[in-house]
Each structure stands twice: as C-alpha cells, then as structure tokens.
Amino acid sequence: MLTPTAGQIASANEALKRWRPNAKGAGRSRTKSGEMTALKHIKLARKLLDRAASIGGKP
C-alpha cells in the first residue's frame, strides 16, 4: 500500500473543505485555480484520507 504524500493529503482536505453537496447528494465546488470538482473527486479524496489515517498519516 502506497502512503499518500503530504501534498495529496492537503489537496484532499482542501477539496472536502470546498465541497457543497446539494439535496441529491451530488454537488459542486472549484479548486483555488478555478477547476471544477466532481463527486467522483470527492469520493477519491475521502478514500485517500481514509488510507492515510489507516497507515498512521494525518488526514
């Protein structure tokens, strides 16, 4: 299992912080650079943070 880097963890945390779900469970957000973030990116961010926590990294 690969350990997520500090940069990957920071990006995942930033994506989750900016996420605004709607009533259907989907949502939208933009990165600092203005790129759209889709629900699939949020799911990947959560998986990455779960992996980091399970191997002792800081989520």
C-alpha positions as a Markdown table, in Angstrom:
| # | Residue | x | y | z |
|---|---|---|---|---|
| 1 | Met | 0.0 | 0.0 | 0.0 |
| 2 | Leu | 1.4 | 3.4 | -1.0 |
| 3 | Thr | 1.5 | 6.1 | 1.6 |
| 4 | Pro | -0.2 | 9.4 | 0.4 |
| 5 | Thr | 2.1 | 12.3 | 0.2 |
| 6 | Ala | 1.6 | 15.4 | 2.3 |
| 7 | Gly | 0.6 | 17.3 | -0.8 |
| 8 | Gln | -2.0 | 14.7 | -1.7 |
| 9 | Ile | -3.4 | 14.8 | 1.8 |
| 10 | Ala | -3.5 | 18.6 | 1.7 |
| 11 | Ser | -5.3 | 18.6 | -1.7 |
| 12 | Ala | -7.8 | 16.1 | -0.5 |
| 13 | Asn | -8.6 | 18.1 | 2.6 |
| 14 | Glu | -9.0 | 21.3 | 0.5 |
| 15 | Ala | -11.4 | 19.5 | -1.8 |
| 16 | Leu | -13.5 | 18.3 | 1.0 |
| 17 | Lys | -13.5 | 21.7 | 2.7 |
| 18 | Arg | -14.8 | 23.4 | -0.5 |
| 19 | Trp | -17.4 | 20.8 | -1.3 |
| 20 | Arg | -21.0 | 21.9 | -1.2 |
| 21 | Pro | -23.4 | 19.0 | -1.6 |
| 22 | Asn | -26.9 | 19.5 | -2.9 |
| 23 | Ala | -30.1 | 17.7 | -2.0 |
| 24 | Lys | -29.4 | 14.8 | -4.4 |
| 25 | Gly | -26.1 | 14.1 | -2.9 |
| 26 | Ala | -24.2 | 15.5 | -5.8 |
| 27 | Gly | -22.6 | 18.9 | -5.5 |
| 28 | Arg | -20.1 | 21.3 | -6.9 |
| 29 | Ser | -17.0 | 23.2 | -6.0 |
| 30 | Arg | -14.0 | 24.8 | -7.5 |
| 31 | Thr | -10.4 | 24.5 | -6.7 |
| 32 | Lys | -8.3 | 27.5 | -5.8 |
| 33 | Ser | -7.2 | 27.6 | -9.5 |
| 34 | Gly | -10.9 | 27.6 | -10.6 |
| 35 | Glu | -11.2 | 24.0 | -11.8 |
| 36 | Met | -14.4 | 22.1 | -11.2 |
| 37 | Thr | -14.6 | 19.3 | -8.7 |
| 38 | Ala | -17.0 | 16.4 | -9.3 |
| 39 | Leu | -18.5 | 14.0 | -6.8 |
| 40 | Lys | -16.0 | 11.3 | -8.1 |
| 41 | His | -13.1 | 13.5 | -7.0 |
| 42 | Ile | -14.7 | 13.9 | -3.5 |
| 43 | Lys | -15.0 | 10.1 | -3.2 |
| 44 | Leu | -11.4 | 9.7 | -4.2 |
| 45 | Ala | -10.3 | 12.3 | -1.7 |
| 46 | Arg | -12.2 | 10.5 | 1.1 |
| 47 | Lys | -10.5 | 7.2 | 0.1 |
| 48 | Leu | -7.1 | 8.8 | 0.2 |
| 49 | Leu | -7.7 | 10.3 | 3.6 |
| 50 | Asp | -9.0 | 7.0 | 4.9 |
| 51 | Arg | -5.9 | 5.3 | 3.6 |
| 52 | Ala | -3.7 | 7.9 | 5.2 |
| 53 | Ala | -5.4 | 7.5 | 8.5 |
| 54 | Ser | -5.2 | 3.7 | 8.4 |
| 55 | Ile | -1.5 | 3.7 | 8.0 |
| 56 | Gly | -0.8 | 6.5 | 10.5 |
| 57 | Gly | -0.8 | 9.6 | 8.3 |
| 58 | Lys | -2.6 | 12.8 | 9.2 |
| 59 | Pro | -5.9 | 13.1 | 7.4 |
